[in-house]
């Protein structure tokens, strides 16, 4: 079926501080969908300390073009995938980028806005598998050009976390493993059935850590990684996210998805302060205050490390309200 190209034009508007991308028609395989075009639907935008503002695009399967970018294979690399209806110029991507550039990383921001545009959530869910396969191919390309898959750190927020999980599954089937995947409140609607093969899960990377800030609403409620962090502990509305608190703290611009977005806000702070969020192992996070000792067993976010396995939960006690002054 022919789709008018005008319906496939990406636009955006703001809800509070959040830049929301939308299109009159979704990208997908349906008869009324805009056709997939990987050249414009998926772009890998590289930022380094030498180009912190103006990105270079890394083109898959083009080793010569990769060599012409400022990518430094001697430095660690993070790949970031944002969530539903976000833009690569939105707050989660830009704040994450600044934090990792301070640590002198190669920062690759995956611009896949067209695949997850508002209001087409169900199509976006389907496209996380498509993105996962394409990301797996991209990581395989990097691996074949001297950047081992096991050295890569993939971070995904919401739908981005699910796409990261599918990339890990595709790679695992071909004998490659991503070093680490961090899921920032992985999306729950559309992923509640089908078991671990249908969403980000333990085993999709050598180490999978999860931060749950809106469990059971927009984010996954149950533990799905090697280690799962439940700030405050496991509240579906995070401290400071009630409307009266947002007004009181002059943060009303953060109201859109406040608790869900708290995952990346907490994580970004941990990039610059790896011990900012001490955590304790606890078997029952819903009764954390009464049943757990709250000794420091590890740290949530960037400072999380391999070692805690099985049905154990890590809870942080964040002092509310959380300050938005991320690095």
KEDREN-812408 format. One record per residue (C-alpha): residue number from 1; residue in three letters; chain; x, y, z negated. Coordinates in steps of 0.25 Angstrom, whole numbers, plus 2048, in hexadecimal, padded with zeros to 3 digits. Each point is the difference from the previous one (the first is absolute). Layout:
BEGIN
<seq: NUM | type: ALA | mol: A | X: X | Y: Y | Z: Z>
...
***
This chain:
BEGIN
<seq: 1 | type: UNK | mol: A | X: 800 | Y: 800 | Z: 800>
<seq: 2 | type: UNK | mol: A | X: 805 | Y: 80E | Z: 804>
<seq: 3 | type: UNK | mol: A | X: 803 | Y: 809 | Z: 7F4>
<seq: 4 | type: UNK | mol: A | X: 800 | Y: 80F | Z: 802>
<seq: 5 | type: UNK | mol: A | X: 80F | Y: 804 | Z: 7FD>
<seq: 6 | type: UNK | mol: A | X: 7FA | Y: 80C | Z: 7F8>
<seq: 7 | type: UNK | mol: A | X: 7FB | Y: 7F7 | Z: 7F6>
<seq: 8 | type: UNK | mol: A | X: 80E | Y: 7FB | Z: 7FE>
<seq: 9 | type: UNK | mol: A | X: 806 | Y: 80D | Z: 7FC>
<seq: 10 | type: UNK | mol: A | X: 806 | Y: 801 | Z: 7F2>
<seq: 11 | type: UNK | mol: A | X: 7FB | Y: 80B | Z: 7F7>
<seq: 12 | type: UNK | mol: A | X: 802 | Y: 804 | Z: 7F1>
<seq: 13 | type: UNK | mol: A | X: 7FA | Y: 808 | Z: 7F5>
<seq: 14 | type: UNK | mol: A | X: 803 | Y: 801 | Z: 7F1>
<seq: 15 | type: UNK | mol: A | X: 7F8 | Y: 7FC | Z: 7F4>
<seq: 16 | type: UNK | mol: A | X: 807 | Y: 806 | Z: 7F4>
<seq: 17 | type: UNK | mol: A | X: 80F | Y: 7FE | Z: 803>
<seq: 18 | type: UNK | mol: A | X: 7FE | Y: 7F3 | Z: 808>
<seq: 19 | type: UNK | mol: A | X: 801 | Y: 801 | Z: 80F>
<seq: 20 | type: UNK | mol: A | X: 7F5 | Y: 7F7 | Z: 806>
<seq: 21 | type: UNK | mol: A | X: 802 | Y: 7FB | Z: 80E>
<seq: 22 | type: UNK | mol: A | X: 7F3 | Y: 7FD | Z: 809>
<seq: 23 | type: UNK | mol: A | X: 7FC | Y: 7FC | Z: 80E>
<seq: 24 | type: UNK | mol: A | X: 7F3 | Y: 7FF | Z: 806>
<seq: 25 | type: UNK | mol: A | X: 803 | Y: 7F1 | Z: 804>
<seq: 26 | type: UNK | mol: A | X: 809 | Y: 7F6 | Z: 7F9>
<seq: 27 | type: UNK | mol: A | X: 80C | Y: 7F9 | Z: 806>
<seq: 28 | type: UNK | mol: A | X: 7FE | Y: 7F1 | Z: 802>
<seq: 29 | type: UNK | mol: A | X: 7FB | Y: 7F5 | Z: 808>
<seq: 30 | type: UNK | mol: A | X: 7F1 | Y: 803 | Z: 800>
<seq: 31 | type: UNK | mol: A | X: 7F8 | Y: 804 | Z: 80D>
<seq: 32 | type: UNK | mol: A | X: 7FF | Y: 80E | Z: 7FA>
<seq: 33 | type: UNK | mol: A | X: 80E | Y: 801 | Z: 7FB>
<seq: 34 | type: UNK | mol: A | X: 80B | Y: 808 | Z: 805>
<seq: 35 | type: UNK | mol: A | X: 80B | Y: 7F6 | Z: 805>
<seq: 36 | type: UNK | mol: A | X: 80C | Y: 7FD | Z: 7F9>
<seq: 37 | type: UNK | mol: A | X: 80C | Y: 808 | Z: 805>
<seq: 38 | type: UNK | mol: A | X: 80D | Y: 7FD | Z: 7F7>
<seq: 39 | type: UNK | mol: A | X: 807 | Y: 80C | Z: 806>
<seq: 40 | type: UNK | mol: A | X: 7F7 | Y: 80A | Z: 7F9>
<seq: 41 | type: UNK | mol: A | X: 7F9 | Y: 7F7 | Z: 7F6>
<seq: 42 | type: UNK | mol: A | X: 80C | Y: 7FC | Z: 7F8>
<seq: 43 | type: UNK | mol: A | X: 80D | Y: 809 | Z: 7FF>
<seq: 44 | type: UNK | mol: A | X: 80C | Y: 7FD | Z: 7F7>
<seq: 45 | type: UNK | mol: A | X: 804 | Y: 80E | Z: 7FC>
<seq: 46 | type: UNK | mol: A | X: 80E | Y: 800 | Z: 7F9>
<seq: 47 | type: UNK | mol: A | X: 805 | Y: 80B | Z: 7F6>
<seq: 48 | type: UNK | mol: A | X: 80E | Y: 801 | Z: 7FA>
<seq: 49 | type: UNK | mol: A | X: 807 | Y: 80A | Z: 7F8>
<seq: 50 | type: UNK | mol: A | X: 806 | Y: 805 | Z: 80E>
<seq: 51 | type: UNK | mol: A | X: 7F1 | Y: 802 | Z: 805>
<seq: 52 | type: UNK | mol: A | X: 7F7 | Y: 801 | Z: 7F4>
<seq: 53 | type: UNK | mol: A | X: 7F5 | Y: 808 | Z: 807>
<seq: 54 | type: UNK | mol: A | X: 801 | Y: 7FD | Z: 80F>
<seq: 55 | type: UNK | mol: A | X: 7FE | Y: 7F1 | Z: 802>
<seq: 56 | type: UNK | mol: A | X: 807 | Y: 7F7 | Z: 80B>
<seq: 57 | type: UNK | mol: A | X: 7F7 | Y: 7F5 | Z: 805>
<seq: 58 | type: UNK | mol: A | X: 806 | Y: 7F2 | Z: 800>
<seq: 59 | type: UNK | mol: A | X: 7FB | Y: 7F8 | Z: 80C>
<seq: 60 | type: UNK | mol: A | X: 7FE | Y: 7F1 | Z: 7FE>
<seq: 61 | type: UNK | mol: A | X: 808 | Y: 7F7 | Z: 809>
<seq: 62 | type: UNK | mol: A | X: 809 | Y: 80C | Z: 804>
<seq: 63 | type: UNK | mol: A | X: 80E | Y: 7FE | Z: 7F9>
<seq: 64 | type: UNK | mol: A | X: 806 | Y: 80C | Z: 808>
<seq: 65 | type: UNK | mol: A | X: 7F6 | Y: 809 | Z: 7FB>
<seq: 66 | type: UNK | mol: A | X: 802 | Y: 7FB | Z: 7F2>
<seq: 67 | type: UNK | mol: A | X: 80F | Y: 803 | Z: 801>
<seq: 68 | type: UNK | mol: A | X: 7FD | Y: 80E | Z: 804>
<seq: 69 | type: UNK | mol: A | X: 7F8 | Y: 803 | Z: 7F4>
<seq: 70 | type: UNK | mol: A | X: 806 | Y: 805 | Z: 7F2>
<seq: 71 | type: UNK | mol: A | X: 7FC | Y: 7F2 | Z: 7FA>
<seq: 72 | type: UNK | mol: A | X: 80C | Y: 7FC | Z: 7F7>
<seq: 73 | type: UNK | mol: A | X: 801 | Y: 7F0 | Z: 7FF>
<seq: 74 | type: UNK | mol: A | X: 809 | Y: 802 | Z: 7F4>
<seq: 75 | type: UNK | mol: A | X: 7F5 | Y: 807 | Z: 7F8>
<seq: 76 | type: UNK | mol: A | X: 7F3 | Y: 7F9 | Z: 7FA>
<seq: 77 | type: UNK | mol: A | X: 7F3 | Y: 801 | Z: 808>
<seq: 78 | type: UNK | mol: A | X: 7F2 | Y: 802 | Z: 7FC>
<seq: 79 | type: UNK | mol: A | X: 7F4 | Y: 7FE | Z: 809>
<seq: 80 | type: UNK | mol: A | X: 7F3 | Y: 807 | Z: 7FC>
<seq: 81 | type: UNK | mol: A | X: 7F2 | Y: 7FE | Z: 804>
<seq: 82 | type: UNK | mol: A | X: 7F5 | Y: 809 | Z: 7FB>
<seq: 83 | type: UNK | mol: A | X: 7F1 | Y: 7FD | Z: 7FE>
<seq: 84 | type: UNK | mol: A | X: 7F3 | Y: 802 | Z: 806>
<seq: 85 | type: UNK | mol: A | X: 7FD | Y: 80D | Z: 808>
<seq: 86 | type: UNK | mol: A | X: 80E | Y: 806 | Z: 7FC>
<seq: 87 | type: UNK | mol: A | X: 809 | Y: 807 | Z: 809>
<seq: 88 | type: UNK | mol: A | X: 80F | Y: 7FF | Z: 800>
<seq: 89 | type: UNK | mol: A | X: 801 | Y: 80F | Z: 7FC>
<seq: 90 | type: UNK | mol: A | X: 7F7 | Y: 7FD | Z: 7F4>
<seq: 91 | type: UNK | mol: A | X: 804 | Y: 801 | Z: 7F2>
<seq: 92 | type: UNK | mol: A | X: 803 | Y: 7F1 | Z: 7FD>
<seq: 93 | type: UNK | mol: A | X: 80A | Y: 7FF | Z: 80C>
<seq: 94 | type: UNK | mol: A | X: 807 | Y: 80E | Z: 7FE>
<seq: 95 | type: UNK | mol: A | X: 801 | Y: 7FE | Z: 7F1>
<seq: 96 | type: UNK | mol: A | X: 806 | Y: 7F2 | Z: 802>
<seq: 97 | type: UNK | mol: A | X: 809 | Y: 805 | Z: 80A>
<seq: 98 | type: UNK | mol: A | X: 806 | Y: 80B | Z: 7F8>
<seq: 99 | type: UNK | mol: A | X: 802 | Y: 7F7 | Z: 7F4>
<seq: 100 | type: UNK | mol: A | X: 808 | Y: 7F5 | Z: 808>
<seq: 101 | type: UNK | mol: A | X: 808 | Y: 80A | Z: 808>
<seq: 102 | type: UNK | mol: A | X: 805 | Y: 805 | Z: 7F2>
<seq: 103 | type: UNK | mol: A | X: 805 | Y: 7F2 | Z: 7FE>
<seq: 104 | type: UNK | mol: A | X: 806 | Y: 800 | Z: 80E>
<seq: 105 | type: UNK | mol: A | X: 7F8 | Y: 7F5 | Z: 807>
<seq: 106 | type: UNK | mol: A | X: 7FC | Y: 7FE | Z: 80E>
<seq: 107 | type: UNK | mol: A | X: 7F1 | Y: 803 | Z: 7FF>
<seq: 108 | type: UNK | mol: A | X: 7F7 | Y: 7FB | Z: 80B>
<seq: 109 | type: UNK | mol: A | X: 7F2 | Y: 805 | Z: 800>
<seq: 110 | type: UNK | mol: A | X: 7F7 | Y: 7F7 | Z: 808>
<seq: 111 | type: UNK | mol: A | X: 7F6 | Y: 809 | Z: 807>
<seq: 112 | type: UNK | mol: A | X: 7F4 | Y: 7F8 | Z: 802>
<seq: 113 | type: UNK | mol: A | X: 7F5 | Y: 80A | Z: 7FE>
<seq: 114 | type: UNK | mol: A | X: 7F8 | Y: 7FC | Z: 80C>
<seq: 115 | type: UNK | mol: A | X: 7FE | Y: 7F2 | Z: 7FC>
<seq: 116 | type: UNK | mol: A | X: 7FA | Y: 804 | Z: 7F2>
<seq: 117 | type: UNK | mol: A | X: 7F8 | Y: 80C | Z: 803>
<seq: 118 | type: UNK | mol: A | X: 7F4 | Y: 805 | Z: 7F9>
<seq: 119 | type: UNK | mol: A | X: 7F5 | Y: 7FC | Z: 800>
<seq: 120 | type: UNK | mol: A | X: 803 | Y: 7F2 | Z: 806>
<seq: 121 | type: UNK | mol: A | X: 804 | Y: 7F8 | Z: 7F4>
<seq: 122 | type: UNK | mol: A | X: 7FC | Y: 7F2 | Z: 804>
<seq: 123 | type: UNK | mol: A | X: 808 | Y: 802 | Z: 80D>
<seq: 124 | type: UNK | mol: A | X: 80C | Y: 805 | Z: 7F8>
<seq: 125 | type: UNK | mol: A | X: 7FF | Y: 7F4 | Z: 7F8>
<seq: 126 | type: UNK | mol: A | X: 801 | Y: 7F7 | Z: 80C>
<seq: 127 | type: UNK | mol: A | X: 80C | Y: 809 | Z: 805>
<seq: 128 | type: UNK | mol: A | X: 808 | Y: 7FD | Z: 7F4>
<seq: 129 | type: UNK | mol: A | X: 803 | Y: 7F2 | Z: 806>
<seq: 130 | type: UNK | mol: A | X: 803 | Y: 807 | Z: 80D>
<seq: 131 | type: UNK | mol: A | X: 80A | Y: 80A | Z: 7F9>
<seq: 132 | type: UNK | mol: A | X: 806 | Y: 7F4 | Z: 7F8>
<seq: 133 | type: UNK | mol: A | X: 803 | Y: 7F9 | Z: 80C>
<seq: 134 | type: UNK | mol: A | X: 806 | Y: 80C | Z: 807>
<seq: 135 | type: UNK | mol: A | X: 808 | Y: 803 | Z: 7F4>
<seq: 136 | type: UNK | mol: A | X: 805 | Y: 7F2 | Z: 7FF>
<seq: 137 | type: UNK | mol: A | X: 805 | Y: 802 | Z: 80E>
<seq: 138 | type: UNK | mol: A | X: 807 | Y: 80D | Z: 7FD>
<seq: 139 | type: UNK | mol: A | X: 807 | Y: 7FA | Z: 7F4>
<seq: 140 | type: UNK | mol: A | X: 805 | Y: 7F4 | Z: 808>
<seq: 141 | type: UNK | mol: A | X: 805 | Y: 80B | Z: 80A>
<seq: 142 | type: UNK | mol: A | X: 808 | Y: 806 | Z: 7F5>
<seq: 143 | type: UNK | mol: A | X: 805 | Y: 7F3 | Z: 7FB>
<seq: 144 | type: UNK | mol: A | X: 805 | Y: 7FD | Z: 80D>
<seq: 145 | type: UNK | mol: A | X: 808 | Y: 80D | Z: 800>
<seq: 146 | type: UNK | mol: A | X: 807 | Y: 7FE | Z: 7F3>
<seq: 147 | type: UNK | mol: A | X: 7F6 | Y: 805 | Z: 7F6>
<seq: 148 | type: UNK | mol: A | X: 7FC | Y: 7F3 | Z: 7F9>
<seq: 149 | type: UNK | mol: A | X: 7F1 | Y: 7FE | Z: 7FD>
<seq: 150 | type: UNK | mol: A | X: 804 | Y: 7FC | Z: 7F1>
<seq: 151 | type: UNK | mol: A | X: 806 | Y: 80E | Z: 7FF>
<seq: 152 | type: UNK | mol: A | X: 7F4 | Y: 808 | Z: 803>
<seq: 153 | type: UNK | mol: A | X: 7F6 | Y: 805 | Z: 7F6>
<seq: 154 | type: UNK | mol: A | X: 7F2 | Y: 802 | Z: 805>
<seq: 155 | type: UNK | mol: A | X: 7F6 | Y: 808 | Z: 7F8>
<seq: 156 | type: UNK | mol: A | X: 7F1 | Y: 801 | Z: 803>
<seq: 157 | type: UNK | mol: A | X: 7F5 | Y: 808 | Z: 7FA>
<seq: 158 | type: UNK | mol: A | X: 7F2 | Y: 7FB | Z: 801>
<seq: 159 | type: UNK | mol: A | X: 7FE | Y: 7FA | Z: 80E>
<seq: 160 | type: UNK | mol: A | X: 80E | Y: 802 | Z: 802>
<seq: 161 | type: UNK | mol: A | X: 803 | Y: 7F6 | Z: 7F5>
<seq: 162 | type: UNK | mol: A | X: 7F8 | Y: 7F6 | Z: 807>
<seq: 163 | type: UNK | mol: A | X: 807 | Y: 802 | Z: 80E>
<seq: 164 | type: UNK | mol: A | X: 80D | Y: 7FE | Z: 7F9>
<seq: 165 | type: UNK | mol: A | X: 7FB | Y: 7F3 | Z: 7FA>
<seq: 166 | type: UNK | mol: A | X: 7FC | Y: 7FB | Z: 80E>
<seq: 167 | type: UNK | mol: A | X: 80E | Y: 804 | Z: 806>
<seq: 168 | type: UNK | mol: A | X: 806 | Y: 7F8 | Z: 7F5>
<seq: 169 | type: UNK | mol: A | X: 7F7 | Y: 7F4 | Z: 803>
<seq: 170 | type: UNK | mol: A | X: 804 | Y: 801 | Z: 80F>
<seq: 171 | type: UNK | mol: A | X: 80F | Y: 801 | Z: 7FD>
<seq: 172 | type: UNK | mol: A | X: 7FF | Y: 7F5 | Z: 7F6>
<seq: 173 | type: UNK | mol: A | X: 7FB | Y: 7F7 | Z: 80B>
<seq: 174 | type: UNK | mol: A | X: 80C | Y: 803 | Z: 809>
<seq: 175 | type: UNK | mol: A | X: 80A | Y: 7FE | Z: 7F5>
<seq: 176 | type: UNK | mol: A | X: 802 | Y: 80E | Z: 7FC>
<seq: 177 | type: UNK | mol: A | X: 7FD | Y: 806 | Z: 7F3>
<seq: 178 | type: UNK | mol: A | X: 7FE | Y: 80F | Z: 7FC>
<seq: 179 | type: UNK | mol: A | X: 809 | Y: 803 | Z: 7F3>
<seq: 180 | type: UNK | mol: A | X: 7F5 | Y: 807 | Z: 7F9>
<seq: 181 | type: UNK | mol: A | X: 7F1 | Y: 805 | Z: 801>
<seq: 182 | type: UNK | mol: A | X: 7FA | Y: 80A | Z: 7F7>
<seq: 183 | type: UNK | mol: A | X: 7F1 | Y: 801 | Z: 801>
<seq: 184 | type: UNK | mol: A | X: 7FA | Y: 80D | Z: 7FB>
<seq: 185 | type: UNK | mol: A | X: 7F2 | Y: 7FC | Z: 7FC>
<seq: 186 | type: UNK | mol: A | X: 7FE | Y: 7F7 | Z: 80B>
<seq: 187 | type: UNK | mol: A | X: 7F2 | Y: 801 | Z: 807>
<seq: 188 | type: UNK | mol: A | X: 7F5 | Y: 7F8 | Z: 7FA>
<seq: 189 | type: UNK | mol: A | X: 7F4 | Y: 802 | Z: 809>
<seq: 190 | type: UNK | mol: A | X: 801 | Y: 7F6 | Z: 80C>
<seq: 191 | type: UNK | mol: A | X: 80A | Y: 7F8 | Z: 7F9>
<seq: 192 | type: UNK | mol: A | X: 7F9 | Y: 7F9 | Z: 7F4>
<seq: 193 | type: UNK | mol: A | X: 7FE | Y: 7F3 | Z: 807>
<seq: 194 | type: UNK | mol: A | X: 809 | Y: 7F6 | Z: 807>
<seq: 195 | type: UNK | mol: A | X: 80B | Y: 7FE | Z: 7F6>
<seq: 196 | type: UNK | mol: A | X: 80F | Y: 804 | Z: 801>
<seq: 197 | type: UNK | mol: A | X: 800 | Y: 7FF | Z: 80F>
<seq: 198 | type: UNK | mol: A | X: 7F6 | Y: 80B | Z: 801>
<seq: 199 | type: UNK | mol: A | X: 807 | Y: 80B | Z: 7F8>
<seq: 200 | type: UNK | mol: A | X: 80E | Y: 804 | Z: 7FB>
<seq: 201 | type: UNK | mol: A | X: 805 | Y: 7F5 | Z: 7F6>
<seq: 202 | type: UNK | mol: A | X: 80B | Y: 7FA | Z: 7F9>
<seq: 203 | type: UNK | mol: A | X: 80A | Y: 7FA | Z: 80A>
<seq: 204 | type: UNK | mol: A | X: 7FE | Y: 80A | Z: 80B>
<seq: 205 | type: UNK | mol: A | X: 80E | Y: 805 | Z: 7FC>
<seq: 206 | type: UNK | mol: A | X: 80B | Y: 7FB | Z: 7F8>
<seq: 207 | type: UNK | mol: A | X: 7FA | Y: 80A | Z: 7F5>
<seq: 208 | type: UNK | mol: A | X: 7F2 | Y: 805 | Z: 800>
<seq: 209 | type: UNK | mol: A | X: 7FC | Y: 80A | Z: 7F5>
<seq: 210 | type: UNK | mol: A | X: 7F2 | Y: 807 | Z: 7FF>
<seq: 211 | type: UNK | mol: A | X: 7FB | Y: 80C | Z: 7F9>
<seq: 212 | type: UNK | mol: A | X: 7F1 | Y: 800 | Z: 7FD>
<seq: 213 | type: UNK | mol: A | X: 7FA | Y: 80E | Z: 7FD>
<seq: 214 | type: UNK | mol: A | X: 7F1 | Y: 7FE | Z: 806>
<seq: 215 | type: UNK | mol: A | X: 7FE | Y: 7F1 | Z: 7FD>
<seq: 216 | type: UNK | mol: A | X: 7F3 | Y: 7FB | Z: 805>
<seq: 217 | type: UNK | mol: A | X: 7FC | Y: 80D | Z: 808>
<seq: 218 | type: UNK | mol: A | X: 809 | Y: 803 | Z: 80B>
<seq: 219 | type: UNK | mol: A | X: 80C | Y: 7F8 | Z: 7FB>
<seq: 220 | type: UNK | mol: A | X: 802 | Y: 7F1 | Z: 7FD>
<seq: 221 | type: UNK | mol: A | X: 7FC | Y: 7FC | Z: 7F2>
<seq: 222 | type: UNK | mol: A | X: 807 | Y: 7F3 | Z: 7FE>
<seq: 223 | type: UNK | mol: A | X: 80F | Y: 7FD | Z: 7FF>
<seq: 224 | type: UNK | mol: A | X: 805 | Y: 7FD | Z: 80E>
<seq: 225 | type: UNK | mol: A | X: 80F | Y: 802 | Z: 800>
<seq: 226 | type: UNK | mol: A | X: 80C | Y: 7FB | Z: 7F8>
<seq: 227 | type: UNK | mol: A | X: 7FE | Y: 80B | Z: 7F6>
<seq: 228 | type: UNK | mol: A | X: 7F3 | Y: 809 | Z: 7FF>
<seq: 229 | type: UNK | mol: A | X: 800 | Y: 80D | Z: 7F8>
<seq: 230 | type: UNK | mol: A | X: 7F3 | Y: 805 | Z: 7FA>
<seq: 231 | type: UNK | mol: A | X: 802 | Y: 80F | Z: 7FB>
<seq: 232 | type: UNK | mol: A | X: 7F7 | Y: 804 | Z: 7F5>
<seq: 233 | type: UNK | mol: A | X: 7FE | Y: 7F4 | Z: 800>
<seq: 234 | type: UNK | mol: A | X: 7F7 | Y: 7FC | Z: 80C>
<seq: 235 | type: UNK | mol: A | X: 7F6 | Y: 80B | Z: 7FF>
<seq: 236 | type: UNK | mol: A | X: 7F8 | Y: 802 | Z: 80D>
<seq: 237 | type: UNK | mol: A | X: 800 | Y: 80F | Z: 7FD>
<seq: 238 | type: UNK | mol: A | X: 80E | Y: 805 | Z: 7FC>
<seq: 239 | type: UNK | mol: A | X: 803 | Y: 80A | Z: 7F6>
<seq: 240 | type: UNK | mol: A | X: 7FE | Y: 80E | Z: 805>
<seq: 241 | type: UNK | mol: A | X: 7F7 | Y: 7FC | Z: 80C>
<seq: 242 | type: UNK | mol: A | X: 7F3 | Y: 803 | Z: 7FA>
<seq: 243 | type: UNK | mol: A | X: 7FA | Y: 80C | Z: 806>
<seq: 244 | type: UNK | mol: A | X: 800 | Y: 808 | Z: 7F3>
<seq: 245 | type: UNK | mol: A | X: 80F | Y: 7FC | Z: 7FE>
<seq: 246 | type: UNK | mol: A | X: 803 | Y: 805 | Z: 80E>
<seq: 247 | type: UNK | mol: A | X: 7FA | Y: 80D | Z: 7FE>
<seq: 248 | type: UNK | mol: A | X: 806 | Y: 802 | Z: 7F2>
<seq: 249 | type: UNK | mol: A | X: 80E | Y: 7FC | Z: 806>
<seq: 250 | type: UNK | mol: A | X: 7FE | Y: 809 | Z: 80C>
<seq: 251 | type: UNK | mol: A | X: 801 | Y: 7F4 | Z: 809>
<seq: 252 | type: UNK | mol: A | X: 7F3 | Y: 7FF | Z: 807>
<seq: 253 | type: UNK | mol: A | X: 807 | Y: 7FF | Z: 80E>
<seq: 254 | type: UNK | mol: A | X: 804 | Y: 7F2 | Z: 7FB>
<seq: 255 | type: UNK | mol: A | X: 7F2 | Y: 7FB | Z: 7FF>
<seq: 256 | type: UNK | mol: A | X: 7FF | Y: 7F8 | Z: 80D>
<seq: 257 | type: UNK | mol: A | X: 804 | Y: 7F2 | Z: 7FC>
<seq: 258 | type: UNK | mol: A | X: 807 | Y: 805 | Z: 7F3>
<seq: 259 | type: UNK | mol: A | X: 802 | Y: 7F3 | Z: 7F9>
<seq: 260 | type: UNK | mol: A | X: 803 | Y: 7F8 | Z: 80D>
<seq: 261 | type: UNK | mol: A | X: 80A | Y: 80B | Z: 804>
<seq: 262 | type: UNK | mol: A | X: 806 | Y: 7FF | Z: 7F2>
<seq: 263 | type: UNK | mol: A | X: 808 | Y: 7F4 | Z: 804>
<seq: 264 | type: UNK | mol: A | X: 809 | Y: 807 | Z: 80A>
<seq: 265 | type: UNK | mol: A | X: 801 | Y: 80C | Z: 7F7>
<seq: 266 | type: UNK | mol: A | X: 805 | Y: 7F8 | Z: 7F5>
<seq: 267 | type: UNK | mol: A | X: 809 | Y: 7F8 | Z: 809>
<seq: 268 | type: UNK | mol: A | X: 807 | Y: 80C | Z: 806>
<seq: 269 | type: UNK | mol: A | X: 803 | Y: 805 | Z: 7F2>
<seq: 270 | type: UNK | mol: A | X: 807 | Y: 7F3 | Z: 7FD>
<seq: 271 | type: UNK | mol: A | X: 809 | Y: 801 | Z: 80C>
<seq: 272 | type: UNK | mol: A | X: 807 | Y: 80C | Z: 7FA>
<seq: 273 | type: UNK | mol: A | X: 7FE | Y: 7FB | Z: 7F1>
<seq: 274 | type: UNK | mol: A | X: 801 | Y: 7F0 | Z: 801>
<seq: 275 | type: UNK | mol: A | X: 7FE | Y: 7FF | Z: 7F1>
<seq: 276 | type: UNK | mol: A | X: 7F4 | Y: 80A | Z: 7FF>
<seq: 277 | type: UNK | mol: A | X: 7F6 | Y: 7F5 | Z: 7FE>
<seq: 278 | type: UNK | mol: A | X: 804 | Y: 7F5 | Z: 7F6>
<seq: 279 | type: UNK | mol: A | X: 7F7 | Y: 7F4 | Z: 801>
<seq: 280 | type: UNK | mol: A | X: 7FD | Y: 7F4 | Z: 7F7>
<seq: 281 | type: UNK | mol: A | X: 7FD | Y: 7F2 | Z: 804>
<seq: 282 | type: UNK | mol: A | X: 7F1 | Y: 7FD | Z: 7FC>
<seq: 283 | type: UNK | mol: A | X: 7F7 | Y: 7F4 | Z: 803>
<seq: 284 | type: UNK | mol: A | X: 7F3 | Y: 808 | Z: 7FF>
<seq: 285 | type: UNK | mol: A | X: 802 | Y: 80E | Z: 805>
<seq: 286 | type: UNK | mol: A | X: 7F1 | Y: 804 | Z: 7FD>
<seq: 287 | type: UNK | mol: A | X: 803 | Y: 7FF | Z: 7F1>
<seq: 288 | type: UNK | mol: A | X: 80E | Y: 805 | Z: 801>
<seq: 289 | type: UNK | mol: A | X: 7FF | Y: 80A | Z: 7F4>
<seq: 290 | type: UNK | mol: A | X: 7FC | Y: 7F5 | Z: 7F6>
<seq: 291 | type: UNK | mol: A | X: 807 | Y: 7F3 | Z: 805>
<seq: 292 | type: UNK | mol: A | X: 80E | Y: 805 | Z: 806>
<seq: 293 | type: UNK | mol: A | X: 80C | Y: 804 | Z: 7F9>
<seq: 294 | type: UNK | mol: A | X: 804 | Y: 80B | Z: 809>
<seq: 295 | type: UNK | mol: A | X: 80F | Y: 7FD | Z: 800>
<seq: 296 | type: UNK | mol: A | X: 807 | Y: 804 | Z: 80D>
<seq: 297 | type: UNK | mol: A | X: 801 | Y: 7F4 | Z: 809>
<seq: 298 | type: UNK | mol: A | X: 802 | Y: 808 | Z: 80D>
<seq: 299 | type: UNK | mol: A | X: 7FD | Y: 80C | Z: 808>
<seq: 300 | type: UNK | mol: A | X: 7F4 | Y: 803 | Z: 809>
<seq: 301 | type: UNK | mol: A | X: 803 | Y: 805 | Z: 80E>
<seq: 302 | type: UNK | mol: A | X: 80E | Y: 802 | Z: 806>
<seq: 303 | type: UNK | mol: A | X: 807 | Y: 7FA | Z: 7F4>
<seq: 304 | type: UNK | mol: A | X: 7F8 | Y: 7F3 | Z: 801>
<seq: 305 | type: UNK | mol: A | X: 809 | Y: 7F4 | Z: 801>
<seq: 306 | type: UNK | mol: A | X: 7FF | Y: 7F1 | Z: 803>
<seq: 307 | type: UNK | mol: A | X: 7FF | Y: 7F7 | Z: 7F5>
<seq: 308 | type: UNK | mol: A | X: 7F1 | Y: 800 | Z: 7FB>
<seq: 309 | type: UNK | mol: A | X: 7F8 | Y: 7F5 | Z: 807>
<seq: 310 | type: UNK | mol: A | X: 7F3 | Y: 7F9 | Z: 7FE>
<seq: 311 | type: UNK | mol: A | X: 7F3 | Y: 805 | Z: 7F9>
<seq: 312 | type: UNK | mol: A | X: 806 | Y: 80B | Z: 7F8>
<seq: 313 | type: UNK | mol: A | X: 7FC | Y: 80F | Z: 800>
<seq: 314 | type: UNK | mol: A | X: 808 | Y: 80C | Z: 7FE>
<seq: 315 | type: UNK | mol: A | X: 7F9 | Y: 80C | Z: 7FA>
<seq: 316 | type: UNK | mol: A | X: 805 | Y: 80E | Z: 7FF>
<seq: 317 | type: UNK | mol: A | X: 7FC | Y: 80A | Z: 7F6>
<seq: 318 | type: UNK | mol: A | X: 7FF | Y: 80D | Z: 808>
<seq: 319 | type: UNK | mol: A | X: 7FE | Y: 80D | Z: 7F8>
<seq: 320 | type: UNK | mol: A | X: 7F4 | Y: 807 | Z: 806>
<seq: 321 | type: UNK | mol: A | X: 7FE | Y: 808 | Z: 807>
<seq: 322 | type: UNK | mol: A | X: 80A | Y: 7FD | Z: 80B>
<seq: 323 | type: UNK | mol: A | X: 808 | Y: 80C | Z: 805>
<seq: 324 | type: UNK | mol: A | X: 7FF | Y: 802 | Z: 80F>
<seq: 325 | type: UNK | mol: A | X: 80E | Y: 806 | Z: 801>
<seq: 326 | type: UNK | mol: A | X: 806 | Y: 7F5 | Z: 808>
<seq: 327 | type: UNK | mol: A | X: 80E | Y: 801 | Z: 805>
***
